[in-house]
Amino acid sequence: YLVCPMNASPYVDPHKPSQEIWEEFSMSFTPAVRDVVDFAKRISGFCDLPEHDQVGLLKAGTFEVLMVRFASLFNAVERTVTFLSGKRYSLDTLRALGAGELLNSMCEFSEKLAALRLDSEEMNLFTAVVLVSADRSGIQDLNSVEALQDKLIRGLRNLVMQNHGEESATTFTKLLLKLPELRSLNNMHSEELLSFKVHP
Ligand code: HEM
């Protein structure tokens, strides 16, 4: 089994060599990763960062950006996850196939993000904030990354203040509190990824 919704399905053919399983899996998630790179290039100011830092932020932040973009794959009410092929599986099924606590944490994250009712413009700006807030170890031009982050956060704040009436201050605060949650999901997911073997 390969219980990641970026795959087409959690089931893998037990007779397939694991190299082929990886190849098919990477064909499934590569377009999504490419979209993150294209998205990054369209963040005004991102391309002005040193190339080394653009790569560093993308490496550290792609999962977190994808998590936000694909949060809607998780349906906390119906307790299902839709895989990239469009097929839907119940949490219980995925549990039985080997998924663990991380699956529940991602589901909970998605539910709370959806509750903030962001429109697409807010979602885009939040996603930009997520990317430039990625782990900075190895970043060369910290000042420029921070200046860009400040600019994006101010933009997000203005937008949320305009759109969310009485709730706006709490909505903005909750959004910022999503950043450490995403970092933690990223770390847990990396561990799954590193320890992954195609389960028997
Ligand atoms: C688990 C790879 C992105 C959600 C896994 C596993 C691998 C993997 C190898 C372990 C599978 C297993 O043990 O059966 C990747 C790669 C990604 C990616 C290469 C890069 C594009 C994502 C994203 C999400 C996600 C963006 C969420 C939207 C999950 C979940 C699990 C998982 C829910 C199962 C966690 C659990 O066992 O509780 N992923 N993943 N992955 N991934 Fe991903």
Boltz pocket constraint, residues with backbone or C-beta under 6 A from the ligand:
constraints:
  - pocket:
      binder: B
      contacts: [[A, 1], [A, 2], [A, 3], [A, 4], [A, 5], [A, 6], [A, 29], [A, 33], [A, 62], [A, 63], [A, 66], [A, 67], [A, 70], [A, 71], [A, 73], [A, 97], [A, 98], [A, 99], [A, 100], [A, 101], [A, 102], [A, 103], [A, 104], [A, 106], [A, 189], [A, 192], [A, 193], [A, 196], [A, 197], [A, 199]]
      max_distance: 6.0
